[in-house]
């Protein structure tokens, strides 16, 4: 049996030094970009039992008026906990709507001038707009369009408070 020595060293098993001196030295090399944004498309899922009456052009209008809390609720790939968003939506109706929602991803890039390491963070001004206890159009650096919100619930469903137009190809 091997006995490993336990030390008070701030050098972890991968050789990274977390001592105050090392952290101060590392911060000297840190560079933060200006806030940036890029368009993204979120894939949303909704289960339902009845198709609405088709519009004259063959599309359908889903209205939140007769839905839970007068909102259309969707699951998505950013959903929390151990919920499979597709499976969850499929279990809530005989039809499955797959809806592409255009959104904006806000980020800043952190880099170090002494190596090639980079990573993205959420800009502070976006974090300040995020409220996880209420329906909010911001979450995890993502900004939803007007009329769309991340729900107050832990799972962070995406909800629409406005009618949406869908096509037959979005329904399976």
Buried (B, 14 or more C-beta within 10 A) or exposed (E): EEEEEEEEEEEEEEEEEEEEEEEEEBEEEEEEBEEEEEEEEBBBBBBBEEEBEEEEEEEBEBEBEEBEEEBBBBBBEBBEEEEEBBEBBBEBEEBBBBBEBEBBBBBBEBBBEEEEEEEBBBBEEBEEBBEBEEBBBBBBBBBBEEBBBBBBEEBBBBBBBEEBEBEEEBBE
